[in-house]
């Protein structure tokens, strides 16, 4: 049975953040994720997770000045101290929330940055974070985010590049966070890539060892709406994941067309059966 986490940055956004946990539980989600928890005390979030029997599946390390356009620090030369401070903060939250997966956003390097320095900075930061987090039992995620629509200039923008980076990083607790929406925009070939990332095939000509995908996220294309609203064949892909025995989390990071509840028809076969059906 596939398990889904509601992304509370995107879903149930018509209510205050802490009220979204109850809404996710009532809708039948077993877990939650979001971009950042840092505006709320970790203990307050922990209380909501416990009260509603939810698992904290994932969140991001601090990503710099988000309002100012920054989208991560890992690939920004000269920001290593900020990256490490953010790592320390994320660890403290993860310890309270019981979260075993953290995502480090690469970022958008400044115009004119030396490509070799950007790559070296990224590798050094990710290796450092992976080694620190290994002691906590945490897996570090790297996510390719499309640079065509959502984040122009984002340094890590294709699944092919992300899978190749795993070999360069060389740390056992680093995995790819594979968002099917971003991947569809940049490369497509979703089912074959899932087979490569989860079943150790050689789609990219790389030597498969441990599964390379550690977390999945879903949204449809175009528009980043709920599954079933666009061109991606989600019933087929979900069946593929079941066939491959994927037992990790699937984060629902999409923009509902109307209310979140109105767009959950696709989710009916996967919702927790021990939760009452939500009322209109």
N, C-alpha and C positions, 0 to 999 in steps of 0.2 A: 504494500500500500504506500503510495507516494505521500510525502508529508510536506505541507505548504506553510510558509511563514508570511503573514501579512506585513507588508512594508508600511509602517505607520507614518512615514513622511508623505506617502502618496495616498494611502487608503484611509477612509474614515476622517478625512481632513476637514470635515464640516463641524468638528467638535474639538475641544481642547486636547492637547497631546495626551495627558494622563487618562482621559476618558476613552481614548481609542483602544486601550487594552481590553476593556470590557466588551467593546463592540467587536473586536477581533475574535474574542473567545465565543461570544454569542453566535457569530457567523460560522463557527466551526473550525477556525484555524487552531493549530496546535502550537504554533510558534509565532514570533514577531521579529522583525528587523526594522531598521531605520537608518538614515544617514548618520546622524550624530545625536548622542544623548546628553551632551555636556552642559546644556542650559538647565537641566533638572538634576537634583541630587540623586546619586546612584541608589540610595536607600529608598527613595520614593518610588523609583522604577521597580526595584526589587519587590516592594510591597505589592505593586500591581501584578507583577508576574506571578507571585505566590497566590494572591487572592483569586486569580483567574486560571491557574494551572497552565501557564504558558511557558515555553522555553525561549530564552533569548538566543536566537540563531546567529546573529551577525550584527555588527555595526562598524563604522569607519573610524580610523584614526583621525585626529584633527587634521583639517585640510588647508590650514592657513586662513587668509582673509577672504572668506567665501563671498561676503557682500562686495568686496573689492575685485572679485573675478578670479581669485585663486581657486584651483581645483586639485589641491594636493601638493605635497612638499617633497616626495621621495626623489624626484628627478630634478630638483632645483639646486644648482651649485650655490654654495654660500648659505644655505638654509639648514644645514645639518643639525645645528643646535636646536632649532625650532622643531625639526622632525623628531629628535630624541626626546624633547620635552613632551611632545604630543604622544609619543609612544608610552612614556611613563604614565600620563594621564589615562590613556586608553587601558593600560594594564590595571590601574586601580578600579576603573569602572567594570572591566571584565571580571575581576575577582569578586566583586559584589554581585554582579548579575549572573554569574555562572556561565559566561559566554566563552566558547572555545574556538571561535573563528573571528578574526579581525581583518579588515581590508585596509591596505595602505594605498591611497590614491597617488598616482605618479605625478600628476600636475601638468601645467602648461609652461614650458621653459620660456624665458624671456626672449624676445627677438634678438638674433645675433649670437645666442649662446652657442658655445662650441659643442658640436654633437658628441665628440669623444668625452668631454667633461661631463655632459649630461648623462651619458650612459654609465660612466664610471661612478658618478654620484648616486645614481639609482641602484646600481649593483651593491655598492658599499652600504647604503641605507637599508636595503632589503635584507642583505646578509646579516647586518647587525640586529635588525628587528627580529628576524627569524631565530637567531641564537638566543636572544633575550626571552622571546615568547616560548621557545621550546621548554624552558625551565618551568613555565606555567602550564604546560600541556595545551598550548594554543597553536592552531594552524593559521598561518598568515596567507591572506589571499591577495593576488594581483589580478586586476580586472581590465581587459581591453574595453575601452569606451569609444564609441564611434566619434570620429572627428569631422564627419561630413555634415551632421545636423546638430547634434546636441553639444559637443564640446570641441569646436575648431581649435586646432593646435595641441590637443591633448597628446602627450608623448607616447603612451601605450594604447594604440587604437585598433589593433587587429589580433584575432585569436592566434594566427600563425606566429606573430611576434611574441605573444605571451607564452605560448608553449615552448618556443625556442629559448626564451629567457630562463625557464626553469632549469635547463641544463647549465646555463652560464651562472646562475645563482648558486646552484649546488647544495641547497639546504633541504633536508628531508621533510620539513614541515611547511613548505611553501607549495601552494596549489593555485590553479587558475579558477577565478570566479567567472563563470561563463554565463553571460547575459544574452539570451537568445535574440532579443531585440537589437542590441548593438551588433551582435554577430551577423544577423541577417543583413543589416545595412552595409557592413564592411566586406563580408565574404560569402554569406549564404552557406550552402552545403551543411546544414545544421545536423541532420541525422548522422551523416558520416563522421562529422567532427565529434559528436557525442560518443560514437562508437570508439573513435580514437582515444578520446579523453577518459573514457570509463572502462573500456574493454581492452586497451593496450594494443590496438591495431596500429598500422603504420601509415595512416592517411597522409601525414606530413613528412614521411621518410625519416622520422626520428625514432630512436630506440625506445620502445615502451618498457617501463619498469612498473612502478606503482601507478595507479590511476592518477591522471594529471588534473582532473577537474575535482574541486573540493566543495563547490557551492554553485547553485544554479539560480538564475533569475529570469522572470518571464514578463513580457509585454508584447503586444502585437504591432505590426508594421503595415502601413504607415500610421503615424499619430501616437504611438506608444499607449494604445488603449488596452482594454482587457482582452485576454485570449478569446479568439473567435470574432474579433472586430476587424481583422485585416487578413493579410495574405499567408500568415504562418499556419501550417497545418498542425495545430497543437494536439488534437486527439491522437494523431499518428506519432508525434514526438513523445507524448506521455506514455503511449504504449511501448515505444522504443526504450524509454527509461525503465519501465517495468521489466521488459525483457532483459535488459542489461543488469538488472538487480540494483539499481541506484537506490541507496538508502540515506542519502544526505538530504539537506533542506532545499526547497525550491522557494525562493523569495518572490513575492508578487509585487513587483516594482513598476506598476503601471498607473496611468491616469484614467480613472473611471469616466465614462461618457456622461453619466448623470450621478446619482448617489452610488456609493460603493455597493450597498445592498442590492440595488436594482441591476447591477452588472455581474452578479455572482452566479448566474445560471450555469456557466461553464464549470464552476467549482462544486456543484452538487454531488457528483460521484466521489469526491475526494474529502469532503468535510468530515470532521470528527463525529462519529455516530453517537457519542455519549453526550452531545450537546443538543439542547432542544432547537428545533427549527426557529430561526428569527421571525418575529412577527412584523407585519407591514407597518 
